[in-house]
Amino acid sequence: MSKYKSDTEGNLMNLSARESAVLALVASGHSYKEIGIKLKISTRTVQTYMDRSIFKLQANSRSNAIAKYIASHNSII
């Protein structure tokens, strides 16, 4: 059982504002360290937001979460 609770359908609407921001920065190619500095949070906190995003998006990896983020934003354009 995961340490994160989810009753989602695996879409980006279920992410918190901070989870979305971290995912967007990761998708843009920033490292966890760079994101931590930019958002004034620890690298471990960045990792936690990514872990939560991966779980909420029902992704099986960081790469899969990024792919879902990109696909979602490409469908909007």
C-alpha positions in Angstrom: 0.0 0.0 0.0 1.3 3.4 -0.9 2.0 6.1 1.7 0.0 8.6 -0.5 -3.8 8.5 -0.7 -5.4 8.6 -4.1 -8.9 8.6 -5.4 -8.0 10.1 -8.7 -8.4 9.2 -12.3 -4.7 9.9 -12.9 -5.0 13.4 -14.4 -3.1 16.6 -13.9 -6.2 18.3 -12.3 -5.6 16.3 -9.2 -2.1 17.7 -8.5 -1.6 20.5 -6.0 -0.2 23.8 -7.3 3.3 22.9 -5.9 3.2 19.4 -7.4 2.3 20.9 -10.8 5.0 23.5 -10.5 7.7 20.9 -9.7 6.5 18.5 -12.5 6.6 21.4 -15.0 10.1 22.3 -14.0 11.3 18.7 -14.2 9.6 18.4 -17.6 11.5 21.5 -18.7 14.8 19.8 -17.9 15.6 21.3 -14.5 17.4 19.1 -11.9 16.0 18.6 -8.4 18.7 20.8 -7.0 17.9 23.6 -9.4 14.2 23.3 -8.6 14.9 23.4 -4.9 16.9 26.6 -5.3 14.3 28.2 -7.5 11.3 27.3 -5.2 13.3 27.7 -2.0 12.7 24.1 -0.9 15.0 21.2 -0.2 15.9 18.7 -2.8 14.2 16.0 -0.7 11.0 18.1 -0.8 11.3 18.3 -4.6 11.6 14.5 -4.6 8.5 14.2 -2.4 6.4 16.3 -4.7 7.5 14.2 -7.7 6.7 11.0 -5.8 3.2 12.3 -5.1 2.8 13.5 -8.7 3.8 10.0 -10.0 1.4 8.4 -7.7 -1.5 10.7 -8.4 -1.0 10.5 -12.1 -0.9 6.7 -11.9 2.4 6.8 -13.7 4.9 4.0 -13.4 8.0 6.2 -13.5 9.2 9.8 -13.5 9.5 9.6 -17.3 5.9 8.4 -17.6 4.7 11.3 -15.4 6.6 13.8 -17.6 5.1 12.2 -20.7 1.6 12.5 -19.3 2.3 16.2 -18.4 3.6 16.9 -21.9 0.7 15.1 -23.6 -1.8 17.0 -21.5 -0.3 20.3 -22.4 0.0 19.5 -26.1 -3.7 18.6 -26.2 -4.5 22.0 -24.9 -2.6 23.9 -27.6 
